[in-house]
C-alpha cells in the first residue's frame, strides 16, 4: 500500500466510525524541528507541500512530548495553538482531536481530525485512538517515505 493509500484508508475508517470533516496527517522531523503535512482531506486549504516549525507550547508538550491526545470541542480551546483557526472555522470545524503516533516511545507524527463543535465525545475519541493504534505499523511504514526537507 502506498502512503497515500494508507492515510486515505485511515481517513475513511475515521469518517465512517464517527465523522471527520477535516482530516490530516503530519510527519515530524525532530532533528530539524519541522512538521510536514503528509495527507489532507482538503488539499486546496491544507496542501501537502512545505514544512513548518514544530514550535514550543502547551500543545507541543502534551501531544509531541508526552504523547497524549489533544481534544478541543470548541474553537476557544484550540485557537491559542492553531493560528489558522479562522480557516478551520470557515470549513465548518469548531472541534479538533490530535492523536500522536509514537515509535519506540517518541512521537513521529500525528493524526488530526476536525469536525463540528462538541463532536469529540470521550467514546468517539477512544474509537479514533483505537483506529490509529490499529494502523500504527502501516503509518510507520508510510511516514518513512515522506520527504521531510523543504521542496525546491
Secondary structure, DSSP 8 states (H G I E B T S, - for coil): --HHHHHHHHHHHHHHHH--SEEEEEEEETTTTEEEEEEES-TTTS-S-S-EE---SHHIIIIIIS---EEESSHHHHTTT-TTHHHHHHTT--EEEEEEEEETTEEEEEEEEEESTT---HHHHHHHHHHHHHTHHHHHHHHTTS--S---
